[in-house]
Amino acid sequence: ACGSLALSLCDNSRWNIFTSAYGNNFLEGKKRTYSVYSKNSKKTLDLLRVTKLLLLAAKVFIVGVVAGAAFLIVSTQDGRFLEIHLNYHIGPTLIVIMGSYAITSGIFSFYSLAVNTVLVGFSEDVSKQDGNEEKTYFMNS
């Protein structure tokens, strides 16, 4: 169970971080990612769940605001925003929602990669250092 859990955490974005940081090949990067995450599975899972939840909430909020603004602009018939009179308001609104979701997903995938990089650094630091005077954490300095 723990092995499959750690394997599920080792997706492409995480082992590519080891590959680019240390110059390992892909197989060594995946093995190293698996070993680091298997040593710190509880802490890693907690951080990963919290960040995924926050990124999802931010994505839903942004798409919701854009969808509400798009529907408001398209559905007004008095010409305040647009001089176009539409019979069906849902079509343009759905196009704007899909476009905003695509743009937001692209932007938040970058943030997810940044969080994964910090998570890999944290996991590796915790696995190598113990926090005493001789082996201090690198993240604090």
Phi, psi and omega per residue, in radians:
A1 nan -0.741 -3.125
C2 -1.215 -0.613 3.126
G3 -1.169 -0.725 3.121
S4 -1.218 -0.547 3.084
L5 -1.141 -0.785 3.141
A6 -1.197 -0.616 3.103
L7 -1.163 -0.593 3.117
S8 -1.221 -0.419 3.103
L9 -1.390 -0.282 -3.042
C10 -1.610 1.160 3.074
D11 -1.513 -3.128 -2.998
N12 -1.046 -0.686 -3.054
S13 -1.176 -0.480 -3.109
R14 -1.440 -0.780 -3.116
W15 -1.349 -0.346 3.009
N16 -1.181 -0.463 3.088
I17 -1.135 -0.774 3.083
F18 -1.149 -0.656 3.140
T19 -1.112 -0.778 -3.119
S20 -1.343 -0.545 -3.094
A21 -1.330 -0.679 -3.036
Y22 -1.944 -0.097 3.128
G23 1.318 0.343 3.092
N24 -1.306 2.858 2.983
N25 -1.368 3.072 -3.024
F26 -1.145 -0.672 -3.123
L27 -1.170 -0.769 3.096
E28 -1.138 -0.650 3.095
G29 -1.107 -0.703 3.123
K30 -1.203 -0.699 3.087
K31 -1.107 -0.738 -3.127
R32 -1.166 -0.710 3.090
T33 -1.091 -0.762 3.119
Y34 -1.067 -0.755 -3.106
S35 -1.203 -0.695 3.140
V36 -1.167 -0.751 -3.126
Y37 -1.269 -0.533 3.127
S38 -1.241 -0.493 3.092
K39 -1.286 -0.525 -3.052
N40 -2.164 0.785 -2.991
S41 -1.154 -0.664 -3.109
K42 -1.167 -0.866 -3.136
K43 -1.149 -0.699 -3.132
T44 -1.123 -0.788 3.134
L45 -1.110 -0.716 3.124
D46 -1.085 -0.824 3.134
L47 -1.140 -0.686 -3.127
L48 -1.155 -0.715 3.124
R49 -1.156 -0.729 -3.130
V50 -1.142 -0.774 -3.125
T51 -1.198 -0.670 3.095
K52 -1.113 -0.690 3.117
L53 -1.140 -0.764 3.133
L54 -1.149 -0.726 3.117
L55 -1.158 -0.667 3.096
L56 -1.150 -0.727 3.118
A57 -1.110 -0.708 3.115
A58 -1.162 -0.694 3.128
K59 -1.132 -0.768 3.132
V60 -1.136 -0.689 3.125
F61 -1.108 -0.810 -3.106
I62 -1.144 -0.786 3.132
V63 -1.138 -0.642 3.100
G64 -1.126 -0.736 3.116
V65 -1.143 -0.758 3.129
V66 -1.149 -0.690 3.129
A67 -1.126 -0.746 3.109
G68 -1.115 -0.732 3.114
A69 -1.160 -0.694 3.129
A70 -1.132 -0.760 3.131
F71 -1.150 -0.673 3.109
L72 -1.108 -0.757 -3.125
I73 -1.189 -0.739 -3.068
V74 -1.320 -0.578 -3.008
S75 -1.499 -0.178 3.115
T76 -1.285 2.271 -3.079
Q77 -1.758 -0.120 -3.055
D78 -1.556 -0.007 3.060
G79 1.443 0.343 3.106
R80 -1.144 -0.753 -3.070
F81 -1.784 -0.789 -3.099
L82 -2.278 2.644 3.077
E83 -1.633 0.216 -3.110
I84 -1.687 2.348 3.071
H85 -1.924 2.000 -3.070
L86 -1.848 2.541 3.042
N87 -1.467 -0.590 -3.125
Y88 -2.104 2.071 -3.079
H89 -1.598 -0.288 -3.012
I90 -1.303 -0.537 -3.110
G91 -1.080 -0.999 3.109
P92 -1.100 -0.585 3.119
T93 -1.153 -0.730 3.107
L94 -1.137 -0.642 3.096
I95 -1.126 -0.734 3.110
V96 -1.162 -0.682 3.118
I97 -1.114 -0.794 3.135
M98 -1.129 -0.698 3.099
G99 -1.149 -0.732 3.131
S100 -1.195 -0.592 3.078
Y101 -1.163 -0.711 3.128
A102 -1.125 -0.771 3.136
I103 -1.161 -0.762 3.138
T104 -1.129 -0.684 3.110
S105 -1.118 -0.693 3.101
G106 -1.128 -0.741 -3.139
I107 -1.198 -0.754 -3.099
F108 -1.311 -0.315 3.011
S109 -1.192 -0.569 3.034
F110 -1.133 -0.783 3.101
Y111 -1.114 -0.645 3.102
S112 -1.112 -0.703 3.089
L113 -1.126 -0.674 3.094
A114 -1.134 -0.716 3.101
V115 -1.155 -0.684 3.102
N116 -1.124 -0.627 3.096
T117 -1.127 -0.777 3.094
V118 -1.134 -0.663 3.128
L119 -1.133 -0.700 3.084
V120 -1.141 -0.742 3.091
G121 -1.084 -0.728 3.099
F122 -1.106 -0.802 -3.101
S123 -1.135 -0.717 3.124
E124 -1.205 -0.659 3.124
D125 -1.147 -0.738 3.128
V126 -1.173 -0.602 -3.120
S127 -1.304 -0.501 -3.101
K128 -1.649 -0.585 -3.037
Q129 -1.891 2.698 3.111
D130 -2.004 -0.094 3.026
G131 1.641 -0.011 3.117
N132 -1.448 -3.033 -3.068
E133 -1.133 -0.610 -3.098
E134 -1.381 -0.626 -3.112
K135 -2.154 1.275 -3.130
T136 -1.345 2.790 3.103
Y137 -1.257 2.411 3.097
F138 -1.284 -0.435 -3.094
M139 -1.180 -0.402 -3.113
N140 -1.446 -0.405 -3.057
S141 -1.609 nan nan
